[in-house]
Amino acid sequence: MARRPNYGQQRAEVNRGKQSKQAEKQRERDEAVARRKAEREAAAPAPPPAAEGKPDR
């Protein structure tokens, strides 16, 4: 006699696959953001140092 299908287990496997795929995409996006930010900071000149004794308001 064959076993009944366990739909909950199948659904959980599908959800785990989706979650891992989403996590991989998000990791790639975060790496791209960090890379662009590093390029932007390297290209931009450093801001001038603040004058001492003068409070910022």
CYANA upper distance limits for C-alpha pairs under 8 A (distance plus 0.5 A):
  6 ASN  CA     10 GLN  CA      6.95
  7 TYR  CA     11 ARG  CA      6.54
  8 GLY  CA     12 ALA  CA      6.64
  9 GLN  CA     13 GLU  CA      6.78
 10 GLN  CA     14 VAL  CA      6.86
 11 ARG  CA     15 ASN  CA      6.63
 12 ALA  CA     16 ARG  CA      6.59
 13 GLU  CA     17 GLY  CA      6.78
 14 VAL  CA     18 LYS  CA      6.76
 15 ASN  CA     19 GLN  CA      6.54
 16 ARG  CA     20 SER  CA      6.66
 17 GLY  CA     21 LYS  CA      6.71
 18 LYS  CA     22 GLN  CA      6.63
 19 GLN  CA     23 ALA  CA      6.59
 20 SER  CA     24 GLU  CA      6.66
 21 LYS  CA     25 LYS  CA      6.79
 22 GLN  CA     26 GLN  CA      6.62
 23 ALA  CA     27 ARG  CA      6.60
 24 GLU  CA     28 GLU  CA      6.78
 25 LYS  CA     29 ARG  CA      6.72
 26 GLN  CA     30 ASP  CA      6.60
 27 ARG  CA     31 GLU  CA      6.69
 28 GLU  CA     32 ALA  CA      6.73
 29 ARG  CA     33 VAL  CA      6.69
 30 ASP  CA     34 ALA  CA      6.67
 31 GLU  CA     35 ARG  CA      6.59
 32 ALA  CA     36 ARG  CA      6.64
 33 VAL  CA     37 LYS  CA      6.55
 34 ALA  CA     38 ALA  CA      6.61
 35 ARG  CA     39 GLU  CA      6.75
 36 ARG  CA     40 ARG  CA      6.59
 37 LYS  CA     41 GLU  CA      6.63
 38 ALA  CA     42 ALA  CA      6.56
 39 GLU  CA     43 ALA  CA      6.67
 40 ARG  CA     44 ALA  CA      6.63
 41 GLU  CA     45 PRO  CA      8.30
